[in-house]
Amino acid sequence: MERCQGQVSYWVQPERRVNLQRIACPKAAANVGLPGQTMPTRAILRNGKMRAPTALRKETIVQLPYTLHRGDALTALTGIPDSSVDAVITDPPYNSGGRTSSERTGRTARSKYTSADAEHNLANFPDENRDQRSYGYWLTLLLTESYRATVESGTALVFTDWRQLPTTTDALQAAGWTWRGIASWHKPVSRPQKGRLKQSCEYIVWGTKGPVDANRNPVYLPGLYTASQPRKDRVHITQKPVEVMRELVKICPPAGTVLDPFTGSGTTGVAALLEGRRFVGVELSDHYADIAEQRLRNALTQDDFDLAGPEE
């Protein structure tokens, strides 16, 4: 498992400051360049920090408000400290999209969740081939680790569909969370089905670690969110609308930390940063981790950079 470093190193030359490109992963550290320049390859990453070539002098380290882990969610979660995040907001692979076990376990995410006439060719994502019982057990393990990493009275919001709604509510409670209710994401542009009720909603199962502390974050949030799935600039098969996620991350106190063990293309993290929260994400797919990393960078402004002070 690799950990992408949420920091930027600044170096100075006489009468000039330059901003190094941010290092996404250790393996990329050896060949990073300045805009319009070539960085000497002897500048390498050690202990999570960039070491300056002899021609440059380190001035300060800038800590970014997010960390993105690359690897398996269960493995990564075990390394996250106890009581270090304020809210878990995640959209796990549903392992749904079929009437039978063979349909759920023998098909790719793309074949399950996109129509034959889809106008995109987005990449598949992993962890999408479990049957009902193994999915429930797996999700319970993940939510148990997330519970440990969350502060008292912290919250968990977990997306699901109608097929996995009962299993998700069971897993949330088995992991120790107190189940508080279900919110709905309504998709007005959804496919009608002849002779059936239209399946135009996905669901957000939510709970808390212990009692609700309304004074900790006195917000009033709705239980119904209406927005279409992104079409323009869509980068993930099951991508959620940023406008919905920006509302949901408000369940986390301002300047608090949001954890998403299934980062995907990074929408939860983007929403968290835009709303003034910090973000910790985990993504197994290198393809989608690269996309998430770029989107998280793009969501930052200069005000998001936290100076950690000079280093000897």
Rosetta blueprint (number, residue, H / E / L):
1 M L
2 E E
3 R E
4 C E
5 Q L
6 G L
7 Q E
8 V E
9 S E
10 Y E
11 W E
12 V E
13 Q E
14 P L
15 E L
16 R E
17 R E
18 V E
19 N E
20 L L
21 Q L
22 R L
23 I L
24 A L
25 C L
26 P H
27 K H
28 A H
29 A H
30 A H
31 N H
32 V L
33 G L
34 L L
35 P L
36 G L
37 Q L
38 T L
39 M L
40 P L
41 T L
42 R L
43 A L
44 I L
45 L E
46 R E
47 N L
48 G L
49 K E
50 M E
51 R L
52 A L
53 P L
54 T L
55 A L
56 L L
57 R E
58 K E
59 E E
60 T E
61 I E
62 V E
63 Q E
64 L L
65 P L
66 Y E
67 T E
68 L E
69 H E
70 R E
71 G L
72 D L
73 A H
74 L H
75 T H
76 A H
77 L H
78 T L
79 G L
80 I L
81 P L
82 D L
83 S L
84 S L
85 V E
86 D E
87 A E
88 V E
89 I E
90 T E
91 D L
92 P L
93 P L
94 Y L
95 N L
96 S L
97 G L
98 G L
99 R L
100 T L
101 S H
102 S H
103 E H
104 R H
105 T H
106 G L
107 R L
108 T L
109 A H
110 R H
111 S H
112 K H
113 Y H
114 T L
115 S L
116 A L
117 D L
118 A L
119 E L
120 H L
121 N L
122 L L
123 A L
124 N L
125 F L
126 P L
127 D L
128 E L
129 N L
130 R L
131 D L
132 Q H
133 R H
134 S H
135 Y H
136 G H
137 Y H
138 W H
139 L H
140 T H
141 L H
142 L H
143 L H
144 T H
145 E H
146 S H
147 Y H
148 R H
149 A H
150 T E
151 V E
152 E E
153 S E
154 G E
155 T E
156 A E
157 L E
158 V E
159 F E
160 T E
161 D L
162 W L
163 R L
164 Q L
165 L H
166 P H
167 T H
168 T H
169 T H
170 D H
171 A H
172 L H
173 Q H
174 A H
175 A L
176 G L
177 W L
178 T E
179 W E
180 R E
181 G E
182 I E
183 A E
184 S E
185 W E
186 H E
187 K L
188 P L
189 V L
190 S L
191 R L
192 P L
193 Q L
194 K L
195 G L
196 R L
197 L L
198 K L
199 Q L
200 S L
201 C E
202 E E
203 Y E
204 I E
205 V E
206 W E
207 G E
208 T E
209 K L
210 G L
211 P L
212 V L
213 D L
214 A L
215 N L
216 R L
217 N L
218 P L
219 V L
220 Y L
221 L L
222 P L
223 G L
224 L E
225 Y E
226 T E
227 A L
228 S L
229 Q L
230 P L
231 R L
232 K L
233 D L
234 R L
235 V L
236 H L
237 I L
238 T L
239 Q L
240 K L
241 P L
242 V H
243 E H
244 V H
245 M H
246 R H
247 E H
248 L H
249 V H
250 K H
251 I H
252 C L
253 P L
254 P L
255 A L
256 G L
257 T E
258 V E
259 L E
260 D E
261 P L
262 F L
263 T L
264 G L
265 S L
266 G L
267 T H
268 T H
269 G H
270 V H
271 A H
272 A H
273 L H
274 L H
275 E L
276 G L
277 R L
278 R E
279 F E
280 V E
281 G E
282 V E
283 E E
284 L L
285 S L
286 D H
287 H H
288 Y H
289 A H
290 D H
291 I H
292 A H
293 E H
294 Q H
295 R H
296 L H
297 R H
298 N H
299 A H
300 L L
301 T L
302 Q H
303 D H
304 D H
305 F L
306 D E
307 L E
308 A L
309 G L
310 P L
311 E L
312 E L
